Amino acid sequence: MKQIKLGLLGFGTVGGGTANILNNTLPEIERRLGGEATIEIVQVAVRDLARQRAVDTDGMQMTVRPMDVVNNPDVDIVVELMGGTTLAKDCIETAIRNGKHVVTANKALIAEHGNELFKLAKQHQVMIAYEAAVAGGIPIIKALREGLSANKIEWVAGIINGTGNYILTEMKQPEADFAEVLKTAQELGYAEADPTFDVEGIDAAHKLTILASIAFGIKLQFDRVYTEGISQITAEDIQFANQLGFEIKHLGVASRSENGYSLRVHPTLVPQSVLLAQVNGVMNAVMVSGDHVGPTMYYGPGAGAGPTASAVVADIIDIIRAEEQSDAYRVPALGFAQEKLEDAPVVEIDEITTAYYLRCFAKDNAGVLAKVTSILAEFKINIELLHQEPSSQNPDDATLVMITNAVKETALNKAVQALESLDAIDGKIMRIRVDSLD
Amino acid sequence: MKQIKLGLLGFGTVGGGTANILNNTLPEIERRLGGEATIEIVQVAVRDLARQRAVDTDGMQMTVRPMDVVNNPDVDIVVELMGGTTLAKDCIETAIRNGKHVVTANKALIAEHGNELFKLAKQHQVMIAYEAAVAGGIPIIKALREGLSANKIEWVAGIINGTGNYILTEMKQPEADFAEVLKTAQELGYAEADPTFDVEGIDAAHKLTILASIAFGIKLQFDRVYTEGISQITAEDIQFANQLGFEIKHLGVASRSENGYSLRVHPTLVPQSVLLAQVNGVMNAVMVSGDHVGPTMYYGPGAGAGPTASAVVADIIDIIRAEEQSDAYRVPALGFAQEKLEDAPVVEIDEITTAYYLRCFAKDNAGVLAKVTSILAEFKINIELLHQEPSSQNPDDATLVMITNAVKETALNKAVQALESLDAIDGKIMRIRVDSLD
C-alpha cells in the first residue's frame, strides 16, 4: 500500500477542513482507493506555532517556514492554502522542481501565473490540481475538463462569488439597500472588511479566467477580463427587473464568437425562467453550454471549510490515481494539451453585442417617450419591454425602464449619451446588460 | 499516435449522435488528447443494412451481426447502444472476454446485471463506462465517483426521467390532466406509445439503483427499489401543492439511515424554494449531499442524441487516458473497490419516515376537521399546513388538504385507514410524500 504524504502550506479554514476530512472520512476514501493507498498529513506550515487548533494535529510536524515543507523529501503532494501570489508562487515552483505534485485553492495565482506554472509542471512531469480554486465544492473543473470533453464549449456563465450573490439576494427584501446589506454580510462573515475584491468582481474575474481557459482551450488571460462590480445596483433596479421577469445576478461570462472570445464579469439581468436566476444567497452555480450536450448547470456552495476541502481532497485522490499513468495521458492542466492551447484574441467590451436594461428619470413625462424612442431608433435599437411609472413626488415626472434588443456596445454608448443630453432626462441613465442564456 | 478503434452495437439516435460528434468535433477532442490518440468508428452492427443514414458512415464496416463487432480483433472499445438485457449482455460479456473495454448507455443492463459484469471486467482488467446511462448529458457519474470522492454521501435525489417531468410540468397549465398531457407528450416524441416504463418509474428506478451504488459504495440492488408512478397525480393536487409552497416532482431518492439504505422512486412534494423544484420540462437534475460539501446539484438534458452521445464520447476519452494506467489505480466501476462494496441492507418502505401531503373529500364539512385531527393525533401525526376549501357543488362539502410532520409510513398507513373509515370522508385519501431536501 502506498503511503501518500501531504505537506500543507497554510492551516486556516481550508487547511483545517482538509485535516478534518482526513481525520473523519479516510475509511470511506480508502474504500474508494481499494486499499492501494492511504493519505496522511506529515507537515504543515503555519504562521503561529503556539495557536490552538480545533482539529487533531497528531502526527503532523508543524513549521513556520513554508520552504521546509516544499523541500521535505518525505512530502509527495504539496497542498497550497496560504493564498497570495508571491511566496505561494515561489513555494509551488520549488515544490515542482523537487518533483512534487501540487494541489492549490489559489484562484489568483492560477489566473495570473498559471501559464508559467503549468509549463514548469509539465517539464517536471508533475500535476497541479486546482478544483478548489473555482466555485468551492462544485466539481466544475472536472465537469469541464472531463465530463464535457466531447463538446466544443459555446459559453460558460456563472455565479462564482457567493458574497455578491448574497448581497443581490438580500437586496430583494423591502427597504434593503446595498450599503446596509453589505454591512450585514460583513457581520455574518460573508464579506471581508475590505469588500472590494468580491464586490467589484476581481475574485470572480480570477475564476472566470480559469473557466474560460478550460472551456475553450485558450491561455489564461486575466488582464483581458472586463470587470464591473455590483456597488451601483440599487434595490429599485432589482424590483424593476423582477417586474419585467428578470433577476439581477453578478455573472462571469465567457463566450465564443466569430471574432474571438469574450471574457467579462458584470451585473446581468437573467430571465427568471432560467434556472441560474433562481440561485440565491451565498450559493454558486455555473452554466455550461456545449455544442452537443446543450445547456447544463452545476450548483453548490462556493466557499467554506467543508466544501473547499472537499475539492482539495478530491484533487489529492485524482493525483494518487493519475500518478500511475504516463504524463502524456493525464488530463492536461487546462483540459487541452499545452502545445495545443490557442493564443486566442479576446474581444474588447465595445465589440460585444448584448441586450440592455436602461433606467432613466424623466423630469417631464409628456412627450418624453416619443423622444427617447426616436433617439434609440436612430441607433437602430429596439425596445423589447417597457415599463413607465409616475414619480411618487410629482406625477408629471416618470421613471422609464426599458429592455432593448441585442446591440453592439458602441451603438448603445452613443445612444445613451444622446439620451442623457436630452433636457427631459435627469441625471445619468442606469444601464445593466441582459443575457437570456440560451 | 494511438488509433483507437470503436465498434458500435446499434446505430439509432445515440449511435448516430456518437458518429456525429466524431465527424464534427474530433479536432477539438484531439486538442484535448494532445495528439497522443485519435478515435475512429471501424465497425457498426445495425438492424437494417439498407437503411439510409443521416450521418456520414464512410470508413465504417456495417454488419447485422453484433457478435462480429465484439469478436473483431481490430476493435479496441465496444460501444453498446442496442439496449435490452439479453443479447446486449452476451455481447458485452464476449467483448470483455476478448479484452475490449466497453462503453454503454444501457441503464437496465447495468442496474440489473452490473454486479456480475463489473466482476467479469475486473477479472479481465478492462473498463465498463456508463456515464450515458444516468441523466444523459449530465456528468453525474463522474461527479459522484470522482468530484465528490472526499465525502461520505448522505443522500441523492433526482429528477431522472424527462418524460415524467415534462408531464408534471405541463399539468400546471389550466385544465390540463394526466391523460391529455401524456397524449401530447407522445405526439411530441417525449413519451413512448407504451409509457409504462417512464410513467410508472421503472426507468427512474434503474437509474436510481446506479446512483445509490456509486453514492454509498453498495452493490446494485434494482429489485429492492420501491417504485411508485405518477399516473395517479391530478392537476388539482399540483395546484394545492403550489398553493402550499411546493412543486410535485417524480423523484428518485437514495438515502442513508441508521438501519440501512432507502432506495425509492415516487411522486414527491418539494418546497418551491429548493432549486430542484424549479427544474421543468424534459430536463433532468440530480441533487447530491455530501458530509463535507453539503448540497450540490447537477442539471441538464437527460436524453436525446447530442446529450447522450456527449456522455458516451467523454467515456471513450476517459478510457483512452485510463488505459495507460494500472488497473488497480483506475476509478472503480462503482466508485469503490469491488471487494470493498457493502452488502448493505435496504430498508422496507414501511420503515421510512417522511412527511406527507394528504387530500380528502369531506361530505359534511361541519365538525369533520375536529374528527380528522383527533384521529391523526391518536397516531401522533401533526398537521404542519392545512388548506380547506368548500366544494364548488355543495358548500357543505369540503376538500381538506394537509401536510403532516415526518412520520413512519406504518403509522401513516393506519391513520389513513382510520380516516377513510369515517362516514364524513368520501372515497380514498390521496397521499403523496413530502421531502424538504435539506
Boltz contact constraints between the chains, C-beta under 6 A:
constraints:
  - contact:
      token1: [A, 21]
      token2: [B, 150]
      max_distance: 6.0
  - contact:
      token1: [A, 21]
      token2: [B, 292]
      max_distance: 6.0
  - contact:
      token1: [A, 25]
      token2: [B, 152]
      max_distance: 6.0
  - contact:
      token1: [A, 28]
      token2: [B, 152]
      max_distance: 6.0
  - contact:
      token1: [A, 31]
      token2: [B, 217]
      max_distance: 6.0
  - contact:
      token1: [A, 31]
      token2: [B, 336]
      max_distance: 6.0
  - contact:
      token1: [A, 31]
      token2: [B, 340]
      max_distance: 6.0
  - contact:
      token1: [A, 32]
      token2: [B, 149]
      max_distance: 6.0
  - contact:
      token1: [A, 32]
      token2: [B, 336]
      max_distance: 6.0
  - contact:
      token1: [A, 34]
      token2: [B, 337]
      max_distance: 6.0
  - contact:
      token1: [A, 36]
      token2: [B, 328]
      max_distance: 6.0
  - contact:
      token1: [A, 137]
      token2: [B, 293]
      max_distance: 6.0
  - contact:
      token1: [A, 138]
      token2: [B, 296]
      max_distance: 6.0
  - contact:
      token1: [A, 139]
      token2: [B, 143]
      max_distance: 6.0
  - contact:
      token1: [A, 139]
      token2: [B, 147]
      max_distance: 6.0
  - contact:
      token1: [A, 142]
      token2: [B, 147]
      max_distance: 6.0
  - contact:
      token1: [A, 143]
      token2: [B, 139]
      max_distance: 6.0
  - contact:
      token1: [A, 147]
      token2: [B, 139]
      max_distance: 6.0
  - contact:
      token1: [A, 147]
      token2: [B, 142]
      max_distance: 6.0
  - contact:
      token1: [A, 147]
      token2: [B, 314]
      max_distance: 6.0
  - contact:
      token1: [A, 149]
      token2: [B, 32]
      max_distance: 6.0
  - contact:
      token1: [A, 149]
      token2: [B, 314]
      max_distance: 6.0
  - contact:
      token1: [A, 149]
      token2: [B, 317]
      max_distance: 6.0
  - contact:
      token1: [A, 150]
      token2: [B, 21]
      max_distance: 6.0
  - contact:
      token1: [A, 150]
      token2: [B, 310]
      max_distance: 6.0
  - contact:
      token1: [A, 150]
      token2: [B, 313]
      max_distance: 6.0
  - contact:
      token1: [A, 150]
      token2: [B, 314]
      max_distance: 6.0
  - contact:
      token1: [A, 151]
      token2: [B, 310]
      max_distance: 6.0
  - contact:
      token1: [A, 152]
      token2: [B, 25]
      max_distance: 6.0
  - contact:
      token1: [A, 152]
      token2: [B, 28]
      max_distance: 6.0
  - contact:
      token1: [A, 217]
      token2: [B, 31]
      max_distance: 6.0
  - contact:
      token1: [A, 275]
      token2: [B, 278]
      max_distance: 6.0
  - contact:
      token1: [A, 278]
      token2: [B, 275]
      max_distance: 6.0
  - contact:
      token1: [A, 278]
      token2: [B, 278]
      max_distance: 6.0
  - contact:
      token1: [A, 292]
      token2: [B, 21]
      max_distance: 6.0
  - contact:
      token1: [A, 292]
      token2: [B, 306]
      max_distance: 6.0
  - contact:
      token1: [A, 292]
      token2: [B, 310]
      max_distance: 6.0
  - contact:
      token1: [A, 293]
      token2: [B, 137]
      max_distance: 6.0
  - contact:
      token1: [A, 293]
      token2: [B, 307]
      max_distance: 6.0
  - contact:
      token1: [A, 293]
      token2: [B, 310]
      max_distance: 6.0
  - contact:
      token1: [A, 294]
      token2: [B, 301]
      max_distance: 6.0
  - contact:
      token1: [A, 296]
      token2: [B, 138]
      max_distance: 6.0
  - contact:
      token1: [A, 296]
      token2: [B, 300]
      max_distance: 6.0
  - contact:
      token1: [A, 297]
      token2: [B, 299]
      max_distance: 6.0
  - contact:
      token1: [A, 299]
      token2: [B, 297]
      max_distance: 6.0
  - contact:
      token1: [A, 300]
      token2: [B, 296]
      max_distance: 6.0
  - contact:
      token1: [A, 301]
      token2: [B, 294]
      max_distance: 6.0
  - contact:
      token1: [A, 306]
      token2: [B, 292]
      max_distance: 6.0
  - contact:
      token1: [A, 307]
      token2: [B, 293]
      max_distance: 6.0
  - contact:
      token1: [A, 310]
      token2: [B, 150]
      max_distance: 6.0
  - contact:
      token1: [A, 310]
      token2: [B, 151]
      max_distance: 6.0
  - contact:
      token1: [A, 310]
      token2: [B, 292]
      max_distance: 6.0
  - contact:
      token1: [A, 310]
      token2: [B, 293]
      max_distance: 6.0
  - contact:
      token1: [A, 313]
      token2: [B, 150]
      max_distance: 6.0
  - contact:
      token1: [A, 314]
      token2: [B, 147]
      max_distance: 6.0
  - contact:
      token1: [A, 314]
      token2: [B, 149]
      max_distance: 6.0
  - contact:
      token1: [A, 314]
      token2: [B, 150]
      max_distance: 6.0
  - contact:
      token1: [A, 317]
      token2: [B, 149]
      max_distance: 6.0
  - contact:
      token1: [A, 321]
      token2: [B, 329]
      max_distance: 6.0
  - contact:
      token1: [A, 324]
      token2: [B, 325]
      max_distance: 6.0
  - contact:
      token1: [A, 324]
      token2: [B, 326]
      max_distance: 6.0
  - contact:
      token1: [A, 324]
      token2: [B, 329]
      max_distance: 6.0
  - contact:
      token1: [A, 325]
      token2: [B, 324]
      max_distance: 6.0
  - contact:
      token1: [A, 325]
      token2: [B, 325]
      max_distance: 6.0
  - contact:
      token1: [A, 326]
      token2: [B, 324]
      max_distance: 6.0
  - contact:
      token1: [A, 328]
      token2: [B, 36]
      max_distance: 6.0
  - contact:
      token1: [A, 329]
      token2: [B, 321]
      max_distance: 6.0
  - contact:
      token1: [A, 329]
      token2: [B, 324]
      max_distance: 6.0
  - contact:
      token1: [A, 336]
      token2: [B, 31]
      max_distance: 6.0
  - contact:
      token1: [A, 336]
      token2: [B, 32]
      max_distance: 6.0
  - contact:
      token1: [A, 337]
      token2: [B, 34]
      max_distance: 6.0
  - contact:
      token1: [A, 340]
      token2: [B, 31]
      max_distance: 6.0
